[in-house]
Amino acid sequence: MRQPDLSLIRRFSGPITAAPADDALQGMQTAVKIRPALAVDPLDSYDVVRAVHHAAAQRTPVAVSSTGHGATSLNGGLLIRTHRMSHVTVDPHTRTADIGAGATWGQVIEAAAQHGLAPLSGTATTVGAVGYTLGGGISPLSRAFGYAADHVVDLDIVTPDGRLRYVSADDDPDLFWAARGAGAHLGVVTRMKCRLFHIDRVLAGAISITVNDWAAVTDRFVTWSADLPERTGALLSLKSFPDLPNLPDAIRGKRTATIYVTSIGAESDAADQVRALGGIVRESPRLTPMPPADLAAVFNEPAGPHAFQGDAIAVSDVNAEPLAAGLGSLVNSARPQFLFIHRLGGAMSREPDQGTAIGNRAAEYLVRIVTSPAPTDDPTAVAIEQDDVLRSMSIEPTGRVPNFLFGDNLGVARVTDCYTAEDLRRLGRITAPVDPDSLLMPARGRLDGAATAARTEDSQYREPRGHQDPGTCEVNSHG
Ligand SMILES: Cc1cc2nc3c(=O)[nH]c(=O)nc-3n(C[C@H](O)[C@H](O)[C@H](O)COP(=O)(O)OP(=O)(O)OC[C@H]3O[C@@H](n4cnc5c(N)ncnc54)[C@H](O)[C@@H]3O)c2cc1C
């Protein structure tokens, strides 16, 4: 491997680490290995320009990392870590937040709440606001307000050709379109401005399900959620923990089902909607009124670093009968497995002015599988098992969703499945001139010409590549 020439970035303001130790760059995801030749922690956009110029001069690939929630393994190249660029400035008059590349949703939520405003953040406050939004960004409030990316006003980006560009609907409409949904494929976004919402209170709750028959629960959830108004969001979470000695007694050998509901509607309407779930829920399920800043607590996502691997497909319809077959394989897995069914639709199905690169606008549901792999597990074996579960559910995918392709699962899942063939061609035309030497390494893979051609000619899934014995498990649970 070529040795990095540190003299090229001597005017860099932030820390530089050559060949960092294995653990030094560990973010939220522990199932991947981050081993760049050089890691740099820029303090501002100009530092990012210097780092990218350095990489271009060395012909070294460039990767970006903020919190590491969406990380995949990295071997060599230059890693730009944005965590020191974490400013958040809220303008209550325009109801917008100016967000540095390294800011988490928790920081944005806190700054916005001081003005009675809220962003379209997700289920975990520790996720990076920019990384989330560049991949679309599905909030518990997205059925009411759309994807987070639909509400980007403008941004600054350093493209791999070393240029710092201001991007907005008027100033660079192509990059603006691509940044909203495929932003990780364009360069290093250093700042983003997005709209905030004036929301007094949200009604939210996690509803425990008593029924042990997951197929019946799923059937009820799908029928019930199909008719929900846009102001109500819904998510079904099914978790299966095998009977393994290394799991705590509280969850070992157990299965749980929970429905998460969020509503910005009237309290009586929301209560009626929850009651309509009928006999599958414990008595008197209640939604609690809360400020939007408290919403993430309802979802109780893991707070610290852990290992997780995931695939996610968008679908126009979920039919509970064939789905039951997939649920059976999920339960029989030797690893902890989690299946999430998100109700999409509502405002997410409407393209905003100027359009976005977000695929799957017409999808009604998002089906996600997340596995908690053991350190000894081969990511490809885990990916194949996940793929088998999804395939056995016989659901017709409209495509994949970039934000939820977790870990090194790309032996099966492809980032190109996240975009329509037409959008992939447009993305190719946009990225080629700004990354002429193909230096950028987005976490989930490049949208290069070969992949683009494959996506247009091939089916949604690759064939599995053979199985491997599952190992022991650690416990993690999302949602
Ligand atoms: C517990 C948990 C909960 C989640 N909840 C939600 C949710 O509710 N809704 C949702 O939509 N998603 C959710 N996600 C997915 C999350 O949005 C993605 O994993 C996202 O990529 C995380 O961004 P990050 O910057 O935090 O992570 P990182 O791992 O730091 O970044 C992931 C990748 O994004 C790209 N990237 C990040 N920053 C930049 C930048 N400044 N410029 C260019 N590219 C960049 C890079 O390719 C980078 O490798 C969740 C993930 C987890 C683990």
The ligand as a Gaussian input file, in Angstrom:
#p B3LYP/6-31G(d) Opt

LIG

0 1
 C      -30.048000       2.352000      15.928000
 C      -30.323000       2.921000      14.553000
 C      -31.506000       3.607000      14.307000
 C      -31.768000       4.141000      13.045000
 N      -32.957000       4.784000      12.818000
 C      -33.227000       5.267000      11.582000
 C      -34.478000       5.886000      11.297000
 O      -35.349000       6.019000      12.159000
 N      -34.698000       6.330000      10.033000
 C      -33.735000       6.231000       9.038000
 O      -33.988000       6.676000       7.914000
 N      -32.555000       5.662000       9.293000
 C      -32.285000       5.158000      10.519000
 N      -31.093000       4.538000      10.751000
 C      -30.155000       4.386000       9.651000
 C      -29.237000       5.596000       9.519000
 O      -29.961000       6.696000       9.040000
 C      -28.122000       5.260000       8.524000
 O      -27.356000       4.191000       9.025000
 C      -27.222000       6.456000       8.232000
 O      -26.364000       6.144000       7.146000
 C      -26.402000       6.822000       9.448000
 O      -25.642000       7.972000       9.173000
 P      -24.427000       8.346000      10.148000
 O      -23.763000       9.524000       9.570000
 O      -24.930000       8.364000      11.523000
 O      -23.512000       7.043000      10.006000
 P      -22.010000       6.852000       9.336000
 O      -21.768000       5.422000       9.502000
 O      -21.098000       7.800000       9.999000
 O      -22.246000       7.232000       7.877000
 C      -22.806000       6.277000       6.993000
 C      -22.395000       6.613000       5.583000
 O      -23.137000       7.755000       5.156000
 C      -22.312000       8.551000       4.311000
 N      -22.091000       9.847000       4.953000
 C      -22.187000      10.169000       6.261000
 N      -21.927000      11.468000       6.425000
 C      -21.644000      11.972000       5.213000
 C      -21.286000      13.246000       4.727000
 N      -21.162000      14.296000       5.539000
 N      -21.063000      13.406000       3.390000
 C      -21.198000      12.370000       2.537000
 N      -21.528000      11.134000       2.939000
 C      -21.746000      10.937000       4.258000
 C      -20.982000       7.817000       4.135000
 O      -21.057000       6.945000       3.013000
 C      -20.941000       7.030000       5.423000
 O      -20.071000       5.924000       5.343000
 C      -30.822000       3.989000      12.004000
 C      -29.635000       3.293000      12.249000
 C      -29.394000       2.745000      13.501000
 C      -28.133000       1.960000      13.717000

